Amino acid sequence: MKKSMAPVDLEIRTTDFALRIIRLFAALPKTTEAQVLGKQLLRCGTSVGAHYREAKRGKSTLTSSARSKVRCKNWMKPVIGFS
C-alpha cells in the first residue's frame, strides 16, 4: 500500500503547478483564441492550490475531504458531461 503524501509536499506541488501554468500562459501566442483559452487555463490552473489550502483549513479531515470531493465533482461536470 502506498504512503499518503505529506501535506507540505502537496502544497509545494500545487504552487509549482500554478507557476508552470503562469509560464505557459505567458508563452502562448497573442491571438484572440489563444488568449481566451489561456485565461481560462490560468484561472483553473492557479485555483488548484487555493482550493487545496482552503480545504486544509477545514475544521476536520472529514470537512476537508468533503469540500475537495464537491469541488472535484463540480469541476468534472462540464469536462466529462455529467448532469
Secondary structure, DSSP 4 states (H G I P E B T S, - for coil): -PPPPPHHHHHHHHHHHHHHHHHHHHHS-SSHHHHHHHHHHHHHHHHHHHHHHHHHTSSSHHHHHHHHHHHHHHHHHHHHT--
